[in-house]
Amino acid sequence: MAEKQKIVYITRRERFNAAHKLYNKNWTEAENEAFFGKCSNKYYHGHNFELFVTIKGIADPETGMVMDLKKLKTIIKDSVTEQLDHKNLNEDVPFLQNMMPSIENIVVAVWDIISPQIENGKLHCVKLIETENNFVEYYGE
């Protein structure tokens, strides 16, 4: 009987620094302050973000890898972190234009950018840490 192939999960972590504000232009300043608090500061605020990208798949018998992590690093850096690092997420990032740059929206946008570029394995999860207490995970659902 053939041995069942095992699915493994590999994760690459990258970091970037960026500023944003959470502000709904259809609300008054008081409504924004009441809902978003300090995050609606008109002068923005910044975070040291950590991004985790997890790929799942079966390790190739010749390489022992699901995906070359160097290639995953290049995909993340070229497509995502270089676009976000030291930027104003509300104004400087084309793929975030016309959306609230909440961590929920950012992580879905990152998924949409990275997913089509994965050739071996499948994108399983994108996790974005905004602070030590606040993070979001997205599984493509």
N, C-alpha and C positions, 0 to 999 in steps of 0.2 A: 504494500500500500504506500502511495506517495505521501511524503510529508507535506502537511499543509503549510503554505507560505505565510510568514508572519508579517503583519503590518506594523511598521514602526513609525514614530513621530520624531522629526528633527526640527529644531528651532534655532533661528538666528536672531540675535538681539542687536539692534542699532539704537543710537541716541541722536537726538537733535534738540536744539533750543529754538523756541519761537514765541512770539507774542500774539495775543488775540484779545478780543472782547466779545462777550455775549450780549447782544443788543438787538432787539426786534425793532426795526425802523417804523413799524406800524403802531408801536406803543409810545406813550409819553415817557419822558425821562424818569418820572416818578414810578411808573409801572415797571420799567426796566430795572430800576433800583430795587423795587420791592421784590421782584421775582429773581433776578440774577445777582443782587447784592454787589459786592466789590468786583465781581467779574464783568460788570457793565461799565467799569471805569472808562470815561471818555478818552483817557490817555493810554488805554490798553494795560495788559499785565502779561508777564511771561512765565514760561515753564521750562524745565529741563525734562523733556519727554523721553520715555523709553518705549521702543517699538519691538515687539516680538512677533516673528512670522514663523508659523509652524506648518510644515509640509508632512503629509502622511503617504506611505507607500511601502512597497516591498523592495528590500535592498537588492540591487543588481548582483547577480552571482559573480560577475567578473570584477566589479569594483568594490562590492560590499557596501555601497551607498545607495540611498534612495535618490539623493540629488547631491551634486557637488556643492558644498556650502560656500565655496568661493564664488560660484556662479550665482547662488542666491544672494550673497552679499552684494555683488555687482548689480543685480536687478533692483534690490532695495535701495542701494545708494543712488544709482542713476535715475530711477523712476520716482523715488519718494523722498528720501532724506535730503538729497541735494536740492530738491524743490522746496523743502520746508525749513531747512536749517537757517537760523538767524533771519527769519522772514516774519512779516506781519501776515498772519493767516487770513485776516479779513480782506487784505488789499493786494498782497504780492503773489498769491498762488493761483495760477489759472484754474486748476482742477477743483478749487474750493470757491470759485466765484459764484455769487448769487446763492450762497447757502450759509446758514449759521455754522461757524467753525467750532461746534461742540465736539468733544472727543467721540461721541457717538457718530456724528456725521463724518468726521475725519477717518475713523477706522473703516467705515463702509467704503469711502472713496479710495482708501489705500487698497482694500480688498479688490475693488474693481480694476485698479491699475495693475496689481501684481498677478492676480489669478490667471489672466490669459498668457502670461509669460512663463508659467511653470510647465516644463516639458516632461519631467520625470516626477511621478508622484502626483499628489493633488493638494492644493491649498486647503488646510484644515482649519486654521484659526489665525486671526490677526488680533493681537492684544496691544493696547496703547495705555501706558501709565502716564498720567498727568501729574499726580502728586503721590506721595507714599500711601495715601488713603483713597485716592480716586483713580480708577482705571476701568476700561471697558474691553470686552472680548466680543469678536464677531466671527461667526461660523458660516457665513454665506447664506443664511436663511432669510 
